[in-house]
Amino acid sequence: MRLTAGLSINLEVTGGEGQQRYKGTLIGLVPGRTVLVNTPMLGDKRPLLLRKSQAVVCRFLSHKVVCAFRSQVVHLCTTPMHYMHLGWPSEVEVGTVRKSERVTVNLPVVIINQTKNSGEGAHGAIVDLSTSGARLESVDPVGGVGTPILVRGKVLVGHVSRLISIEALIVAEVGKFELANTTAAYGIEFTVLSDLDFLALQAFVNCQIIKQDDTD
């Protein structure tokens, strides 16, 4: 694992309320021995309560690849900050996110968490797009890794505009934002896309590639 300190890591912890996900940050590695991660802080500035041997699943995005490994808490530290030692994983699962050429965009969208019955959507924007996935930023958090979402937006190709609706899955939470008014960023993978929406999306991506090539 050739990872650098400061990498955002999503920690999945199994407890009395089921599986909960928290945001953490990689502090460092001792190869073959331990992974050092800051202890997630709760809303009232309290560290997340964990116990020794607590099982955790760590997920992160590295070099365009979604990675995950299972581990356990080996030691909890409180000074000079709250952090923990995780056991060195025996294996790391990887899955490629970027399957096709991507372009930088600022495409306003509405995002709906499909696990909720309200149907209310959060406002956001796609800032990096391909026909198989995207990087998505949202004004409000919409879910964690593994959450199915519905993304709706309008693409313009020449003088033709089309409202597209895409079912997707959150595969990563990203700690860096491109837009000033967003509070959450995700890597998403498209799961259900109609033929007409795919053609419109493909045409839109191709147009953006041409525009960006012309400006280089």
PLY file of the C-alpha trace (Angstrom):
ply
format ascii 1.0
element vertex 216
property float x
property float y
property float z
element edge 215
property int vertex1
property int vertex2
end_header
0.00 0.00 0.00
1.91 3.03 -1.28
-0.23 5.61 0.44
0.57 9.08 1.71
-0.39 10.76 4.98
-3.54 12.87 4.75
-5.46 10.39 2.60
-9.20 10.37 3.39
-10.37 6.99 4.69
-13.95 5.87 5.36
-14.21 3.68 8.43
-17.08 1.23 8.72
-17.65 0.11 12.29
-20.03 -2.62 13.43
-21.74 -1.81 16.71
-25.01 -2.01 18.61
-26.80 0.13 16.00
-25.53 -1.87 13.05
-22.88 -0.70 10.64
-21.91 2.96 10.95
-19.55 4.89 8.67
-17.19 7.65 9.77
-14.60 9.83 8.06
-10.98 9.36 9.03
-7.54 10.42 7.83
-4.45 8.31 7.29
-1.58 9.40 9.52
1.03 6.87 8.48
2.05 3.25 8.00
4.49 0.84 9.57
4.70 -1.79 6.79
3.77 -5.23 7.97
2.75 -4.00 11.42
0.19 -1.22 11.65
-1.90 1.45 9.90
-2.25 4.73 11.83
-5.56 6.57 11.43
-7.00 9.51 13.36
-9.96 8.64 15.58
-13.14 10.11 14.00
-14.59 13.00 15.98
-18.33 13.25 16.61
-20.42 16.40 16.26
-19.82 17.52 19.82
-16.02 17.21 19.43
-15.89 13.89 21.25
-13.79 11.06 19.81
-15.68 8.03 18.54
-15.82 5.37 21.26
-14.00 2.26 20.10
-12.58 -0.74 21.89
-9.48 -2.82 21.42
-10.01 -5.59 18.83
-12.98 -3.65 17.36
-13.45 -4.85 13.76
-13.41 -2.14 11.09
-13.55 -1.94 7.30
-11.48 0.82 5.68
-12.32 2.20 2.23
-10.41 4.81 0.28
-9.71 6.09 -3.23
-6.12 5.80 -4.46
-4.86 6.50 -7.99
-8.33 6.24 -9.55
-8.98 2.92 -7.78
-11.41 2.17 -4.95
-9.67 0.11 -2.26
-10.92 -1.63 0.88
-9.47 -3.78 3.62
-10.63 -5.39 6.86
-8.76 -4.81 10.08
-9.17 -4.32 13.82
-8.23 -1.74 16.44
-4.92 -2.70 18.03
-4.29 0.33 20.21
-6.02 3.65 20.98
-3.99 6.80 21.67
-5.10 10.15 23.11
-1.89 12.22 22.89
-0.84 14.37 21.18
-4.19 13.76 19.45
-6.82 11.03 19.26
-5.62 8.35 16.88
-5.48 4.58 16.63
-3.32 1.75 15.43
-5.07 -0.71 13.11
-3.74 -4.18 12.43
-1.87 -4.60 9.15
-4.34 -6.06 6.61
-3.66 -9.45 5.06
-5.15 -8.29 1.74
-6.59 -5.21 0.04
-9.54 -5.41 -2.36
-9.44 -3.05 -5.33
-11.98 -2.00 -7.92
-11.44 0.43 -10.77
-13.75 3.44 -10.77
-12.65 5.19 -13.92
-13.56 2.96 -16.84
-13.69 5.59 -19.58
-12.36 9.01 -20.47
-13.47 11.76 -18.14
-13.92 15.48 -18.58
-14.02 18.41 -16.18
-17.47 20.01 -16.07
-19.78 21.99 -13.80
-23.13 20.32 -14.40
-25.91 21.22 -11.90
-27.88 18.17 -10.70
-30.41 17.07 -8.12
-29.36 14.04 -6.03
-31.90 11.72 -4.38
-30.95 9.12 -1.79
-32.93 6.05 -2.91
-32.89 4.49 0.55
-35.15 7.26 1.86
-38.88 7.45 1.14
-39.20 11.23 1.16
-38.06 11.64 -2.44
-36.52 15.00 -1.56
-33.36 15.82 -3.44
-30.15 17.65 -2.55
-28.69 20.20 -4.92
-25.20 19.66 -6.25
-23.04 19.47 -9.35
-21.02 16.95 -11.32
-17.46 18.26 -11.61
-15.81 15.31 -13.34
-17.75 13.10 -15.77
-17.57 10.03 -17.97
-20.22 7.69 -19.36
-19.61 5.21 -16.53
-19.19 7.42 -13.49
-18.52 10.85 -12.08
-17.22 12.95 -9.26
-20.16 14.59 -7.57
-20.30 17.48 -5.11
-23.36 18.31 -3.01
-24.54 21.24 -0.92
-25.69 18.74 1.74
-24.47 15.18 2.46
-26.53 12.57 0.59
-25.19 9.26 1.90
-22.17 7.08 2.52
-20.25 4.52 0.51
-22.64 1.93 -0.91
-25.66 4.26 -0.97
-27.80 4.02 -4.14
-28.71 7.44 -5.49
-30.64 8.97 -8.37
-28.97 11.85 -10.23
-31.01 14.19 -12.45
-29.65 16.99 -14.62
-29.81 18.64 -18.02
-27.13 18.22 -20.68
-26.79 20.56 -23.66
-25.35 19.36 -26.97
-25.37 22.10 -29.58
-28.87 23.57 -29.52
-30.44 20.37 -28.12
-30.95 19.90 -24.38
-32.08 16.72 -22.62
-33.05 16.01 -19.04
-31.26 12.81 -18.01
-31.94 10.56 -15.02
-29.20 8.19 -13.83
-29.19 5.58 -11.09
-25.78 5.37 -9.45
-23.88 4.01 -6.46
-21.59 5.99 -4.15
-18.24 4.21 -4.25
-16.07 6.76 -2.43
-16.26 9.86 -0.24
-13.77 12.57 -1.22
-12.32 15.14 1.16
-11.38 17.77 -1.43
-13.93 20.18 -2.95
-13.84 21.99 -6.28
-16.89 24.21 -5.67
-17.13 26.82 -2.93
-20.67 26.07 -1.67
-20.43 22.28 -1.32
-20.01 20.28 1.90
-19.73 16.72 0.52
-17.97 15.12 -2.44
-18.33 11.60 -3.81
-17.07 9.25 -6.46
-20.09 7.58 -8.05
-20.51 4.70 -10.50
-23.50 4.63 -12.84
-25.65 1.50 -12.51
-28.81 2.13 -14.58
-28.87 4.41 -17.63
-31.41 4.30 -20.47
-30.17 4.04 -24.06
-31.34 7.57 -24.89
-29.76 9.03 -21.77
-26.52 7.17 -22.51
-26.42 8.59 -26.05
-27.07 12.11 -24.74
-24.40 11.68 -22.08
-21.90 10.29 -24.60
-22.53 13.21 -26.97
-22.15 15.69 -24.10
-18.85 14.11 -22.97
-17.52 14.10 -26.54
-18.40 17.79 -26.95
-16.60 18.65 -23.72
-13.51 16.70 -24.83
-13.43 18.67 -28.10
-13.86 21.99 -26.27
-11.08 21.18 -23.82
-8.76 20.03 -26.60
-9.37 23.32 -28.42
-8.35 25.32 -25.34
-5.16 23.33 -24.63
0 1
1 2
2 3
3 4
4 5
5 6
6 7
7 8
8 9
9 10
10 11
11 12
12 13
13 14
14 15
15 16
16 17
17 18
18 19
19 20
20 21
21 22
22 23
23 24
24 25
25 26
26 27
27 28
28 29
29 30
30 31
31 32
32 33
33 34
34 35
35 36
36 37
37 38
38 39
39 40
40 41
41 42
42 43
43 44
44 45
45 46
46 47
47 48
48 49
49 50
50 51
51 52
52 53
53 54
54 55
55 56
56 57
57 58
58 59
59 60
60 61
61 62
62 63
63 64
64 65
65 66
66 67
67 68
68 69
69 70
70 71
71 72
72 73
73 74
74 75
75 76
76 77
77 78
78 79
79 80
80 81
81 82
82 83
83 84
84 85
85 86
86 87
87 88
88 89
89 90
90 91
91 92
92 93
93 94
94 95
95 96
96 97
97 98
98 99
99 100
100 101
101 102
102 103
103 104
104 105
105 106
106 107
107 108
108 109
109 110
110 111
111 112
112 113
113 114
114 115
115 116
116 117
117 118
118 119
119 120
120 121
121 122
122 123
123 124
124 125
125 126
126 127
127 128
128 129
129 130
130 131
131 132
132 133
133 134
134 135
135 136
136 137
137 138
138 139
139 140
140 141
141 142
142 143
143 144
144 145
145 146
146 147
147 148
148 149
149 150
150 151
151 152
152 153
153 154
154 155
155 156
156 157
157 158
158 159
159 160
160 161
161 162
162 163
163 164
164 165
165 166
166 167
167 168
168 169
169 170
170 171
171 172
172 173
173 174
174 175
175 176
176 177
177 178
178 179
179 180
180 181
181 182
182 183
183 184
184 185
185 186
186 187
187 188
188 189
189 190
190 191
191 192
192 193
193 194
194 195
195 196
196 197
197 198
198 199
199 200
200 201
201 202
202 203
203 204
204 205
205 206
206 207
207 208
208 209
209 210
210 211
211 212
212 213
213 214
214 215
